[in-house]
Amino acid sequence: MDTDAFAPPPGACDRLRPGLRRVLAPNPSPMTFRGTNSYILGEGRVAVIDPGPADPAHLAALLAVLDPGETIGHILVTHSHLDHSALARPLARATGAPVLAFGDSAAGQRTDLAALSGLGGGEGVDAGFVPDIRLGHGDRIAGDGWQIEALHTPGHMGNHLCLAWEDALFTGDHVMGWASSMVSPPDGDLAAFMASLDLLAGRPERVLFPGHGAPVADGPARIAELTAHRQMRAARISEALAAGPATAQALARAVYTDTPPALLPAATRNVLAHLIEMADKSLAEPEGQITATALWHRL
C-alpha cells in the first residue's frame, strides 16, 4: 500500500462517500501516522466517530464542517487512547451529544495481567475516560439515514470496538492499512487480538475505515495479511527463544531487524504480548513473575 499517497490536510473535510466525511486531526507521529481520522456519519443529525485528541483546533474543525442546520447526536469512541477519545468530553459539552463506547479504560482488560506489577504498559491511555452510554457486542445505534452495529474487538485495548455500517467497518486501531497495531500488555492482549481478527474475518463487510491512514478497499485481504503477519512473528520469536533464554527487548532486537531504533520500544511491547500468549499455551515461561524485563525460556 502506498502510504505516501495518504496526505489530507488536517482540519479539512473529505467526503469519502454519501453520508460519510472524514476530518484529519493535527497529531502526526510515528504511532499515529498522519494523524487520527475523525469520521462524521450521516447528514442532518450526525454521529462523530473517534473525535480525536484534546486539540481546540480539531474541535473547531469538527464543528465547522457541519452543514447549516446539522447537529451532532452521537459521539462514538472505538477505544480510549488519548489520540481517539480525549476530545470526546469537550465535544459533548459543546454539542450536548452523549459519548458512547464499550466502557472505561479498564473495561475488557484481563484482570490477571492488570494485577501484575512491573509489567509496564499504559501508553497513551485516557485514564479518565468514562462514556455516557456503554455499548455491548451486537448493540445497534441509529440516526438520520444510518445504522451501525457495535462489535467488541479487544486486543489492541480491552475496550476496543469496531463499528459495522453498510458494507464497511470502522476499525479504529485494530486493523489499519499503513501498519500493524501495537499490542501492549496489560491494556493489550494478543490472544484477544487474534480472536478479534477472526471475528472480523467472518464478517460480510469489505471496506475498512481505520483510525489512521487511508481506507482499505479489500478488508478481508488485509485482515488475512495481518493474521499471517502475527503468526510469522510468533514463529520467529519461538525460533529465537530456542537459541536460549532472552528478554523481550533482546528478542525484539533479534526479530524486528527492519524496525527503526525509535520504534524498538513498541516492538518490545509486541514481543512481550507474544510471550504472554506463549505462556498461556505453556510454550514459554519467565524466570519468576511476568514483568517487562523478565528472562524467558521456551518450553
Secondary structure, DSSP 8 states (H G I E B T S, - for coil): --GGG----TT-EEEEETTEEEEE-S--BTTTBT--EEEEESSSEEEEE---SS-HHHHHHHHHTS-TT-EEEEEE-S--BHHHHTTHHHHHHHH---EEES-STTTT--HHHHT-SS----TTB-TT---SEE--TT-EEEETTEEEEEEE--SSSTT-EEEEETTEEEEETTS-SSS-----TTT--HHHHHHHHHHHHTSS--EEEESSSS-BS-HHHHHHHHHHHHHHHHHHHHHHHHTS-EEHHHHHHHH-TTS-GGGHHHHHHHHHHHHHHHHHTTSEEESSS--TT-EEEE-
